[in-house]
Amino acid sequence: MDRLTWKPGPYSSHGGYAGGVHLFGIHYRTVRADPAYFLTTELPGFGRTRQWKHDDIEVLKDKAEKVLDNWLKLVGA
C-alpha cells in the first residue's frame, strides 16, 4: 500500500508527501561517481544527514515507503 504521493520538483527532484506533509525527497546526484539519485527524509529522528542512494528512482520510492512504515511502528502508530 503506497502511503506516499510523489510530486516533481526542481532540478530532477521529487517530493514524497503523506497527507500533504513533505516527508521525503529524491534528488539527482551531486557527486559524479555516486548513483544517479539519493533519498532524504524529514522524519523526526533521522535528520537530513541520512541518505540512501540508487540508480533507480522506483527503488528509492519503495525504500521511502519501508522507512515510513518502520518509523510509524517505532512511534506506535
C-alpha positions, 0 to 999 in steps of 0.5 A: 500500500503506497502511503506516499504521493510523489510530486516533481520538483526542481532540478530532477527532484521529487517530493514524497508527501503523506497527507500533504506533509513533505516527508521525503525527497529524491534528488539527482546526484551531486557527486559524479561517481555516486548513483544517479539519485539519493533519498532524504527524509524529514522524519523526526529522528533521522535528520537530513544527514541520512541518505540512501542512494540508487540508480533507480528512482522506483527503488528509492520510492519503495525504500521511502515507503519501508522507512515510513512504515518502520518509523510509524511502528517505532512511534506506535502508530 
